[in-house]
Amino acid sequence: MTRTAMTSAAKQKNSKSKEAGREGVFDRELEDLPQELRWRAWMGRIEAVLFASATPVGRDDLARVVGQGASVEMLIEDIQGELAGRPYELMEAAGGWMLRTKTQFAEAIKASADLGDQSLAFTEIEMGVLCAIAYHQPIDRAGLKDVFGKEVSRDLLARLRFKDLIASGPRAPRPGAPHTFVTTKKFLMTFDLQTLRDLPELDLAVVNADETTRTA
């Protein structure tokens, strides 16, 4: 093979390698599409990412699948508009967005799929303890005793842990440095909260007194 032929073959190989490399790069911008189709494609990407995720997806993660100049918030609004008549919705939760079925279809889903045992169910005292942790976190067992006027059982706290609604927080500044309890991301998702700042105003003294009376 002549030097000229070798050079030509090398250039062709290099060109093919570059083309293969370009094919392997995710095209965020979609510059080849008209603006309207590009926007629709970005909407589809975001909806697909949310559909595939069982937990809320943050803005930064969604921004990775759309063009640099695209507004994730505006894309979300357009998707929400299109879902207005559908049985599921796009909602904010725990610092991101997620797709979920609308509450009015909950009974139909349970009836058809027998999902009753998978739903979160709480006793009154469990809900009272969960509320106390949510509003007073980080709080340890001694702090919960101060709230309820009696010991909160380890079994009850273990049940809330099993449901992934509470987790261990920083150690309390008490003798022995006991672990405290805090709520989790799933807690926010379960109660449709974006952040803990979205907790409703609540007279905990009245609620706690009522819960203590009913469970004494």
N, C-alpha and C positions, 0 to 999 in steps of 0.2 A: 504494500500500500504506500502510495506517495505521501510526502509531507502534507501536500494540499488536501488530499483525501482524508488524512487523519485529522487535520484541523477542522474540516467540514463536519466530520462525524462527531468530533468533540463538541462543536457548537450545537449540533442537533440534539445531542444528549443533554447538554446543559439547558437548552431551551425547554425540552420535555420535562426536566427536573423542576424548572421554575413553574411551568404550567401545573404540574402535579402539586407543587407547594401551594400555589394560589387556590387550587381546588380544595385543598385541605383546610383553608382558612375560613372561619365562620364569617359570613358577610352580614355585618350589622347594619350597614348604611342602606343597602338595596338601591343604590343610585341608578341602576338600570331601569327601575320601575317608575311609572308616573307617580306623582305625589299622592293621589288618592289611593292607588293600589299599594303604595309603600306603607301608608298609614294603616290600611286594612291588614296588611301582612304583619306589621308590628303588633296590632291588636291581637291577631291570632297567636303570635308567639307568646305574648304575655298570658293570654288565657290558657294556652297549652302548659306553660310553666306552672301556673296556679293549679290547674287541673291535676297535674302530676304530683303535686306536693301535698302531704297530709298536714303540714304545719304552715303558718303564715310565712310569706316570702317578702323580704325587705326590699326597699326601693333600690338599693345598690345592686342587688341580685337581678332585679327586673331590668335595670338599665343596661345590663350586659348583653341583652338580646335585641335591643333597639338602637337606632342611630344616635349619634352623639348629641344632635340637636333636638331629639324628641323629648317631649314632656311626658314622663311616666304618669303623672297625675292626670293629665288630659286624656291619655290613652285609657287609664282606669275609668274615668268618667264616661267615656264613650262606650266602653264595655258594659258598665253598669246600666247605661241607658238601653242597650240592646237586650239585657237580661231582665228588663222590667216585667215582661210577661212570661218568664220562664219559672220553673219550680225551684231554681237555685239562684243564689245571689252572690255578688262579690262584695265582701265587707272588710273593713279595717279591723285588725286584731293583733295585739301583742307586738306592735311596732312594724307591722307589715300588712299584707292583704291575703285573703284566702277565699276560696269558693266553698259554699256550703248550701245545703238544701234549706228552703224557707221553712219557718217554724210551723206554718199551717199544714205542711205535709208530713209532720213527724208521726202522727198516728197511722197514716197510710203506709209509711215505710215500716213501722213496727209490725203492723198487721200482715204485710206481705212477706217480710223477711225474718220475722220472729226475732227482732233485735232488742226486745225488752230487757233481757239480762245484761246487755252491753251498755245500757244507758247509765248515767251517773245518778244514783239515788242516795239521799242523805236522811239520816235521822235528825230530829230537831237539835239534839245536842251537838251532833257533828257539824251542822250548819252554823250553830252558835260559836263553836270553837274556830271554825274556818273564818268566820267574820271577825272574831277577835284577833286572830293572827293577821288577817288582811289589814286591819285598821291600826294595829299596834306593833307590827313587825319592825325590827326583829324582836321576838319575845320568847322567853324560855318558859319552862313548866311552872316555875315559881311565879312568873308574871301572869300566866294564865290562871293560877290559883288565886291571885289577887283579884283578877277580873270576875271569876265565877264564885269565889268564896269557898272553893273546895278543890281537891286535886282533880286534874284532868288525866284520865288513864292513858297509859302508854299504848294500850291496844287501840284506843280511839285515834291517837296520833298516827299509829302505824297504818290504820285504814286510810287516813287522808294521804299518807305517804304513798301507799299502794295505788291510790287513784291519781298519783302524780300531781296533786294539788298543793302540797307543801314540800319543803326541802330544808336541809340544815342551813342555818345562817351563821354569822360570826359568833364567837363565844361571848357569853354575857360577862360583864365586869362584876361577877359575884364570886364568893369563895368556891373554888373548884372549877371555875370557868366553864359552866355548863353550856351546851350547844343551844342556840336559839332556833326559832322556826321562822321561815319566810314563805311567801307564796311563790308559785312557779309560773312559767309561761303558759302552761296548760290552764292554770287558774284564770288568767286573763282571757284565754280563748273560750273557756267554758262559760264565762259570764259576760262575754261580748264586750270586753274592756280593751281599750288601746293601751292605756297605762294605768298605774295605780291612782293617778290623779283623777281618773274617771269614776272612781268609787263614789256612790251617792252619799249625800249628807245623811248621817245616821246618828240617832241618840243611842249610843251603845249602852249607856247606863240603864235605860229602860229595857232595851232588848235583852241585855244580860240578866237583868233581874227576872224578866219573864221566863227566859230559858232555864234559869236556875230553879225557879218555882216549879216549872212543869217537869223537871227531871230529878228533883230532889227525892 
